[in-house]
Amino acid sequence: DAGVIQSPRHEVTEMGQEVTLRCKPISGHDYLFWYRQTMMRGLELLIYFNNNVPIDDSGMPEDRFSAKMPNASFSTLKIQPSEPRDSAVYFCASSDSDGYTFGSGTRLTVV
Amino acid sequence: SQQGEEDPQALSIQEGENATMNCSYKTSINNLQWYRQNSGRGLVHLILIRSNEREKHSGRLRVTLDTSKKSSSLLITASRAADTASYFCATEGGSYIPTFGRGTSLIVHP
């Protein structure tokens, strides 16, 4: 298994633009998580899905953030419009009863 | 909050020495996990300890859990330069969703 795959690895965008981050979880994992990591706040849980259904999105900072999981093998995190304070590393993770696996992250820079 | 808090924030040691990192939390948990993050990379799961366990070992890693003190420790024995990374504890409460601390940055000098 290739693990949790995130794309892109790096994204630089201008303020106001739409940004879409992508994640392919490990096949067979029934949970998917989106985290954001910054120096100031550490690792924050944004949203998680169980069997493609969003369970808890209370960590999503604002309405500018949205996440979807149209099927078991794909999820997106969208920021529209993006702002400089959204600059962070965004991690996707998936899990089953054996444990959690994180992707390598997307480093987002909004200028 | 059940978020774990690691201590110290930073640790610098020489190769061959042992490294001990601590994690404290505030509410009761079901599980506690330790993760490692190399610079610019994702988190890698190291070890999970359940609330009814007191100690677990994995290679050079030893994790203890004291639920009465709401604390856990991660010991890395005979450290190597390759152990240089950030180490995070993650607590799982009733929802079994991990909540992470801010991590301990470990530097092992060759």
Interface residues (C-beta under 8 A of the other chain):
Chain A: V4 F33 Y35 G42 L43 L45 Y48 D56 F91 A93 G99 Y100 T101 F102 G103 S104 G105 R107
Chain B: Q33 Y35 G40 R41 G42 L43 V44 H45 L48 F88 S95 I97 P98 T99 F100 G101 R102 G103
